[in-house]
């Protein structure tokens, strides 16, 4: 197993984990409460865009040396990044099609709660959601779930890196719906994000640059947004 060339520093990991916890629990609650008690009148899409911007700013501040170093890696071997991104994107669509197909066959009435929420926000504020999901979210999520979690474990155990980062990435997309839907439904939603977590991790390891999964993430979200136009 080839080790990743660029690692996060102890300080980056510390602040990364602190911010990850805040991102999952405190910040969404604070934004919602501020909107209610300050009577800002912001829509769900507008609140999410503020959330995306805040995450992007904070995470890139924490990890900007890591991001730059990975950019240098990508410039040195662009063919590796392009190849890894292309294969990962193809594998993502195939695996997602298979997983979603099996779920739909067993549970015909199933729908992904996060996808439904995103679709509603897209119908309200397409441009904001386009900028947020295509340009802000991929960088933020890849730095946290591949840069912080995957890279932090990969050089010690590839299996652990794939398992933990994929589980955390999948949980991110259903965390806010816990208690609103039954556990089985959320488990099925979580399973739909497993292919993405695995393929994004593979793209990172194969290219030896965080910019490969960022590119894949951008393309996946862009295609999804164009499909909802």
Secondary structure, 3 states (H helix, E strand, C coil): CCCCCCCCCHHHHHHHHHHHHHHHHHHHHHHHHHHHHCCCCCCHHHHHHHHHHHHHHHHHHHHHHHHHHHHHHHHHCHHHHHHHHHHHHHHHHHHHHHHHHHHHHHCCCCCCHHHHHHHHHHHHCHHHHHHHHHHHHHHHHHHHHHHHHHHHHHCCCHHHHHHHHHHHHHHHCCHHHECCECHHHHHHHHHHCHHHHHHHHHHHHHHCCHHHHHHHHHHHHHHHHHHCC
